[in-house]
Amino acid sequence: MDLTLKLKRKKPRHSLVARVLHWLYAPSVLTCIWSGFYINRPAKIYGFRNMNSAQKAHFIAQFTLIFAFLARVYYAFQKKNYKEILPNRQTIQNLPRFVRYELFLNSKKPQFPKYNPGQKLLFTGFVLLLPLQILTGLALYFQDSWQKTTKIAKGLNYLRQLHFLVALGNAILVAGHLYFVFTQGFKTLKSIFTGYK
Amino acid sequence: MGLDGPESKTKPVVLWLGTNTCAGDLLSFLNNNNPGYQTWVNDYVDLRYDYLLGVSQGPQNIEILDSTLADLPGRYILIVEGTIPTNSYEFCSVIGIKNSEYWTALQAVRELGAKAGHIIAAGTCAAFGGPYAAAPNPTGSVPLQAILRERTVINVPGCPINPEWLMGTINHLILYGVPELDSLNRPRLFYGQTIHDQCQRRAHFDNGVFAENPGEPWCMYKLGCKGPTTYADCPSRQWNTEHVSWPVKANTPCIGCTSPEFPDGDMPFFEHLPDVELPGIRMQANQVGRWAGLFTALGIGSHLAANIVTGRLAGNYKRDLASSRRKRLLKKKILRKKF
């Protein structure tokens, strides 16, 4: 076999668009979570000079996140790569195998196409939680003009609570995502920078 | 225009109904200045019925309400103070005896509300449910709008109301008609901005200077102040008739008494967020955050420990290193072949 053929990169693991969008929403989510925790309970540990700077960071990140998330959703539908992310029947069938491996009951690593069931569930979690996070955030940000939303939530304080609880869910997902990225070896991590494993 | 217009010499008729209420709103209203209560009653309105201050009693009361209903349909202002109880055959609040039967608050509100020119819910209980509809709500109390669904109920919340909010709303109705209302039917005149946006301590909030204990002269956000989620003009209008003070000025956090979620959604008053309630569990929101953080750290930590102990982590990195070494060698081979 020709050696050059062996090295030929046919299809990247992550396309340029997917990578650019990832590097837009990843720091945005982290900034939103970090500044959000400060806004919820201000403390020096978060490193913000004051509430004003925390809010500025939060608001810039939130709009970047909204743009990047909507663009990613559009891209997922345009390229039909949402099928790689959303769980299907096969994902459910593969789940026990994956769980056994992650619980160290099986030493042989099962192979899955692109994303394993855990990743799929985690990304689906983001797909479900981020719109809720964005909507509750917008209702709090535009609380005057979005007052009808407040009515649905039975008050701004309940809306705040929901925003906080959803943020907790997202923070857990981010922590899980980062943990698996850093412990699966560096090839997976490299692919989100270069596109290739 | 109002009921009779500013040029009219007849005074608009007002009926003030008390349902499930502590009477706090009426008592607060009595403290109004410019006009004072007495001037208002003598010169501005024809207050035909007042559940607390009226001199009539028993059947006389019912007669007054009946005659107003019959003679002035669509031409009187109905003020309701308190929630409308719906449990226990509605007997938790009875207005009087009519045709030898109890005339419950629910019946009275339905009958009087259907023919009123304007309807005002005075206080948070009448407007949104408030303390009388707070969990577990044994009387099945509901706010006025829940009974009079097809009518526009002007909500003037507050626990109690600032007298000027109600006086201003009534006088606006008489002189100019219905004031501009927000989505929760509160007059924007008085509920157009949040407490937070008008607060004298706002600069401390922006600069991150927070009170850690009640009594400190800084922003009380960390003490659970509900100013950012509460719409009212307390900071600029202030209280005590002569506009001398308001809760934050008196060193106590705003408890959000004009909000639709008050009091359930604003409690604990000294916490930033309401408690999280799940079947059998009630927990502070920040506590949920702490537990979530702890469980995540424990989960990740124990998995990481197992990853290290079993050698899987090292294996993953070794495998990737070996793979990239192979690729490098392959590249070298290709380059050697080419040149």
Interface residues (C-beta under 8 A of the other chain):
Chain A: L3 T4 K6 L7 N40 R41 P42 F48 R49 N50 M51 N52 A54 E102 F104 S107 Q143 Q147 K148 T150 K151 K154 G155 L156 N157 Y158 R160 Q161 F164 L165 L168 A171 I172 A175 G176 Y179 T183 Q184 G185 F186 K187
Chain B: D182 S183 L184 T194 F205 D206 N207 G208 V209 F210 Y221 K222 K226 P228 T229 T230 G256 S259 P260 E261 F262 G265 D266 H272 L273 P274 V276 A285 N286 V288 G289 A292 G293 T296 I300 H303 L304 A306 N307 T310 R312 L313 N316 Y317 R319 D320 S323 S324 K327 L330 K331 K333 I334 K337
